[in-house]
Amino acid sequence: MGLSWQQGPLSAGAIGHFLTPEPLPQRLLFAERLRRRMRVKFNDTWIADSENVIVLHEPGRYPVAYFPREDVDETALVPSGKITHHKDLGGTAWYTVHAGDRATERAAWEFTALPGHAAELQGRIAFAWRAMDAFYEEADRILGHAADAYHRIDIRNTDRTLEVRVDDTVVARSEHPVVLYESGFAPRWYVPRADIDEKQLRPVEGQTFCPYKGLCDYYDIGDAHHAAWTYRNAYGEVARIDDMVSFEPDRVEVLLDGKRVEPEPGQQVIAHGVDRGLDAEEVGAR
C-alpha cells in the first residue's frame, strides 16, 4: 500500500484522515531522498547508477524514482519530441531509451516546467518500470516499483479459532492461524494446510504478483470464484505465511471465535502486474 497507493494516507481511497482545522488539498504529492543506491539496467547495460535518487509519491501511483542527470548515461536518452502535461508538475518531455541494438520509445521522462515548490525534481530523469530490464538496490533486484518506506507488514500468531464455511460445509478450522497486517489493508488471516479440507479447494489458472510477498495462486471454492489464495513460495521476509491459505470473507463465510468476519475498507486489493520480462522463476529466486 504505502503512502499514496491503494488506501494510503495520500491516496484518493484513504481510510483515515488528517486532523487539521482546514481541509487539505485533494491531491498531495510527497518527495524525499531514497537514501539507497539504485541502478537501472537496459539491454545488459547499466544506464543509471545513483545514491541521490528522489522518490515521488503521487496519489494513485506506485512510488517513482527520479535520477539526477549526472548519474544517467546520456547516450541512452534520445529525445522523442513528445511533450505531455502533468496536472501538478507541468510539461513532461519523453525520451526513447537506447542501448546497443535495442531502443524503447517513451521509456523515460523529465519535467521541464516545474513549479517553484517542486524544484527538487528539476534535472531528474524517471524510467518506466516495465520498459526497463531491471532495477536494483545495490546488488539486489527490486521488483514491482521503487522502495516505499511507508509500506509495512507484520505477522502475528493468534490463539483465536478461525473457521471457514461454504453453506453447511466446513472448509477449514484452525486453532492456530496467523494474521497478517499490511499497511492500509484489512487484516488477512492465514490457515495451515493441515487445518484445511483441501479437496474443497479448486486451483484456478492465473497468478498475481505482490512486490512484498511474491507470486500468489488462487482457488475457487464451490461457486465462489477466487475465494482463497496462497503464496506457495513466499519471500523470506514473510516466510511465516509460506504455503498457508487465506480466505476472502466477502466470498465465503469466515468466522473468528464464532463471529463472522465482515469485509471492511482495504479488503479489495488492486493486483500488481508482473514486471516486464519477469517470469515465475525470477520471482522465486529473488
N, C-alpha and C positions, 0 to 999 in steps of 0.2 A: 504494500500500500504506500508507505512513505508519506512525504509531506503534501504532495499535490495530486496524487493519483488515487482512484477509487474513492474511499471515504476519508482521505487525509484532511487535515485542518485547512488547507488552502484549495481543496477541490470543490467543485460545484455540488458534490454529494456529501459534504462533510456531515458527520453525525454529531459533532459537538459545535460549540460556538465560542467566540471570543467575548469575554466580559468587559465590554467597553461602553462608555456612555453614548457614543455616536456609532452608527453603523460603519463598518469597514467597506472599502470598495469591493464590488462583486468579484473582481479579478485582482489577486495579489501575486506578483512574481517575486521569487526569492533566489538570490545568487550568493554563492560562497565558494571559497577556495577548497578544492578537494583534499589537499594535503597528502596526496598519494601520487607516486609516479604512474603515469598512464601512457600506454603506447597503442598505436593503430597499425595493423598490417593489411596490405592490399597487394595481391599478386606476388606473395612471398617477399614483399618489400616493406620495411618499416618506413612509413610515410609521416608519422608524428611520434614524438617522444618528449614528454614534458613532466616536470614536477610542479608546474604552475597552472594547473587546469582549474577553470571556473566551472562549477556545475550550476545550471539554471533549472529551478523548479518552477514549472508553469502549470496552471490548472488544467487538468485533463490530459497531461502528458507525463511520460516517464522522465526522470532526470536526464538532461542533455549536457554533455561535456564540451567545453569550448577551450581550444588550444591556442596559445599565443602564436602569431605568425612565425616568429623566430624559431619556434620548436616544430614547425611543419616543413616538410620538403616542398619548397616552392615549385619544383619541376613536376610535382604530382598534381598541381592545381591548374586547370585550364578554364579561363572564364567562359561561361556559356552564353553570356549576353542576356540571360533571363533575369529579370528583376520582379520580385513579388513584394507584397506589403504585409508586414506583421502588424496586427491591430494595436499592439502595445509598444513595439520596438522599431517600427518604421521599415524603411526599404531593406530588402534582403537580396543580395547578389548570390547567384548559384554558380557552382563550378562542376565541371567534369573532372573526375579523379582518374589519373593516368599513371600507370607504372608498367614498364616493359611493353609487352604486346597487348595489354588489356586496358580498356577505358570504360568507365561507367558514368553516364550522364546524371546530372542533378544529384550527385553523391556527397556534396559538401556545400556549405553556405556561410555567409558572413553578413552581419548587419552593417549597413552603410550610412544610415541617417539616424543614429541613436539619440534619444532624448538625453538631456544632461544627467538625469538621475540614474541612467543605465550605462554611463561612460565606461565602467569597468569591463564591458563586453567589447569595447572598441578594439579593432585589430585582432579579433579572435575568430578562429575557424571551427565549425562543428561538422562532424561527419555523420551521414545517415547510417544508422547502426547496421541495418541489413544489407547495405551496399558494400560494406567492408568485409574482409575475410575474417577479421577477429580484432577484439580489443583486449588489452592486457593491463593488469596492475602488477608491476614488477614482472615476474616470470609466469604468473598465473593468468590463464584466460578468464575473462569476465563475461558472463552470459546474460543476455536479456536487455540490460541497459547500464548506464553508469551507476556507480555505487551510490546508494541512498542511505545516508547516515541516520535517517529517521525511520527506517524500517526495522522492526524488531520482532523476533519470535521467541516465546517462552513455552516450554513444555513441562507440564506438572503431572505427577501421579495423583490419583484420587481414590478414596475408599467408597465412593458412591457407586450404586448399581445402575448400569445402563442396559436398557432392553430395547430391541428393535422389533417391530411387528408390522406385518402386512396382512390386513384382515385378521384372521384368527391364528395366523402362523407366526411363531417366534423365529425370527431370522438370526438374532444374536442376543446373548445375555452374558454380561460380564460384570464381575465384582472388582475388576482392576483395569478399567480403561485408563487412558491418559487424555489430557485435554491440552490442545494447542492454542495458545493465544498469539494472534498475529495482528500487528498494528492496524487498527481501524476495522478489522473484520470481526464477525461474530465468533465466539469460541467454537472450536472443532473438536469433537470427541472421537477418539480412535480406539478401536477394539482389536485385541489379539485374535488371530485367525482360529486359535484353539477354542474360542468362545463363539464361533460363528458356524451356522449350518451352511456350509459353502455350496451345497447343491442348490441353494436358493439364489446364488449369485451367478448371473449370466454375463460373461465378458462381452464387451462391445468393441467394435473397431474404433480406432482413433485415439489419440493422446493429446493432452495439453502439456504446457511447459511452465514451470514456476522457476524464476531465476534463483530462488532461495531454497527450494526443496527438490527440484528435479522433474523428471517426466512422470505424468500422472495417468494411470489407467482407470477405466470406468466399468461399472456393472449396471445392468438392468436387474430389477427385482420384480417378478410378476409383470404387471403392466406399467410399472413405474420406470421411466427411462432415466438413465444416468443417476440412479438413486444412491449409488455408493461409489467410492473411489479409493485408490491406494497408490502409494509411492513405493514401487517394488524395489527400487534401488535409491532410496532417499540419500541426499547429500549427507556427508559426515556431520555437519552442524545440526542436523535434525534426525540423526540416526535412530533416535528412540521411537520414531513412528515408522521405521522401515518395514514394509510389507504388512503393516496394520491396515485396517479398513475403517473409513469414516462414512457416515450415512447422512443423507440430506433430509432434514426434518420437514421440508415442505413437500416431500415426495413419498416418504414412508413415515410411520409413526415411531418416533424416538422418545423413550421415556427415561427420565433421570430420577432415581429414587421414587418411581411411580408417577411422577409428574411429567406431562408431555412437554417436550422442548418445542417452543414456538419459534418460527422464523422471526428474525429481527433485523434492523438495519445492519448492513455489512454482510448479510447472508449470501447475497448474489455476488459473484466474482466475475470480472471481465478477464477471460483467459488470455494469457500471454502467448503470442505466436512464437514458434521456434526461430532462432536466428537463421539468416540466410546461409545455406550450405552446412548447417549444423545437423548431424544425424544422431540417432539414439546412442550409438557407441561413444561419440564425443561427449554427449551429455553425461553418460555414465562414468566416463573417465575423468571428469572434472575433479 
